[in-house]
Amino acid sequence: MVLKKCLNCGAFISSDAEFCSSCANNYDYNKTILKGYFDNAVSETGSIPSISDATGVSPSVVQKYMLENNYIDANGLEATSFASLPY
């Protein structure tokens, strides 16, 4: 059995997953919130900080969700993006 750390909180896990069960559940919940936000957004979505303020989801999760769903291009991210934030 190989132990590794959760990428989000640093807890030790013994599975092939990137996140512990608590962080995975939290991330799935945040993705549900963001999906609802983008499904109901009538006009342009705005910036990552404004989406974070509107939904209560951390900017790093908003950015990751937007990248995964092709709302933004990874090559167009600025150096001041939230990708390096740990939470």
Protein Blocks (a to p, Z undefined) as FASTA:
>chain_A
ZZdddfklopacfbfbfbdfklmmmmmmmmmmmmmmmmmpmbdnbjfklmmmmnopafkl
mmmmmmmnopacfklpcfkbcklpcZZ
